[in-house]
């Protein structure tokens, strides 16, 4: 949607996600230092005749989407029996 509005020559976008559990002590850039944490890897494949600034802007916009913000923030799951 952003690329279309800005008339970027974007042809396609493909996102690959991976998930792994890792020890917090093995994570150098994590706030949590004890126990386990979930790590989600995200590979973004952008196709089109875009310059580096356009590509960087698309990645910047992607990091601000609601799904990315939810996954990178603190998440609480509350289970309610009905």
N, C-alpha and C positions, 0 to 999 in steps of 0.2 A: 504494500500500500504506500509506504514512504517513497520507495524507488519510483513508483508510478507517478506520484504527485510531483516529484522532483525531476521527472523525465530522465532518470538514469537508464542506460542501456542494459538493464538487468534481464537476463534470459531465464535463469532458474536459480533456486536455492534448495540445497539439500542439507538436512541436519541429522547428524548421527550422534546418539547419546549412548554412553556406557555408564555402568554403575558398579562400584565396588565398596566393600567395607574395609576400613583400614584402622590401625591403631592411631589414636590421636598423637601419641608421642612421636610417631614417624612423620607427622605432618609439620613441616617447618613454618608454614604461613597460616596456621590455624589458631584460633583463640583457645579452643578446648585443648587441654593437655593430658587428660586422663580418659580411659575407656576407649570405646570405638566411635567412629564417625562414618557417615556415608559420604562418598565422593562421587560426583557425577562429572563425567568427561563430556565435552561438547565439541564436535567437529562441524564447522560450517563450510560447505562447499558452495561458492558463489560463481556462477557462470555468466559471462557477458563481458563486453568491452568497456570495463570500468577502470578508472584510474585508481591509484592507491588511496587518495582522499575519499573517494566515493565508497570504496570497500571498507575503509576504516569507519566511515559514518554509518554504514549499514550494520556493522558489528556493534557500534556504540548504541544504536537504536535497539538492536536485538537484546542487549543487556538490560534495557529499560522496560521490556515487555512484562506484562503481569505474571506470566508463567515463570520467567527467569527470576523475577523479584521474589516470588513465592518460594521457589526452590532454594534460593541463596539466602533467604531470611530464616529466622527461627520459626519452626513449624511445630504446632501442638496438635495431636490427634486426640479428640475426645470421643470415646465410644459410649453410646447411650443405648441401653436395652429398651426395646419398645414392645 
